[in-house]
């Protein structure tokens, strides 16, 4: 059993390495690889729009990368970071976890959630040290409710793992919005009520659909990560404070998890997002208990369901078992 002992948990980070870029090219369908240049261009525009430094991927030992990330978390006042496999960097994430096991948690990526090898891949990955799963239907090109993926969900639930879904819009050019609607998750969360289902980025632009899904299913949660620039493309153009206020009112603090979507150097940890979100929560006047839940307590409870022993959160999350979310 590994032990994590501090308080603030960032539930959404990525590790970008050379293997990420190689894997991205290999994962793209052959007939769509000509679109990778468009994907690069879209990422560059997004980074420029939010005023961040461009990504620089350098070849360096994973020990060096791990030390850099731990130093970034220390500097930002973040105690534990949950890093997702991105592209082909599965081994890099495992190495990152092994170099800083009290600070870094790894979530795996299942290559084909609907394929016959999904369950065995998950079992291997958990045995290797992963503590959760990240799925991306608009990029993996499947409907989340596709029953071919049900054996995978059954195993995720059996192993008491949290699963993060990216639903909604994306800066990725290869994504397909036909698979992006958060309501696709409603039958999944309904049919697997003990599986924590976390929607990244507040549902990434599909606020109404995300909240409708959460209304139906008590085990649907949300992370707060990224610049959430999708707000600018909604007719009402809600502020980030408006988004937080609506989700807090609809689902409560126990179903919201802090995340930053930090991913690459030289940008490093996104301290600006941590500061902005913390200030918004203070402005909204939430209680100290609710603040602690969002900034780490909820994540610790989810991670404690698997093979991670988390200091101060030995109890299961009662909200995941009550089923009572009526408002």
Beta strands, then each sheet from edge to edge (+ up, - down):
strand 1: 2-4
strand 2: 9-14
strand 3: 80-84
strand 4: 104-109
strand 5: 132-135
strand 6: 162-165
strand 7: 197-199
strand 8: 220-223
strand 9: 256-257
strand 10: 308-310
sheet 1: 1+ 10+
sheet 2: 2+ 3+ 4+ 5+ 6+ 7+ 8+ 9+
end
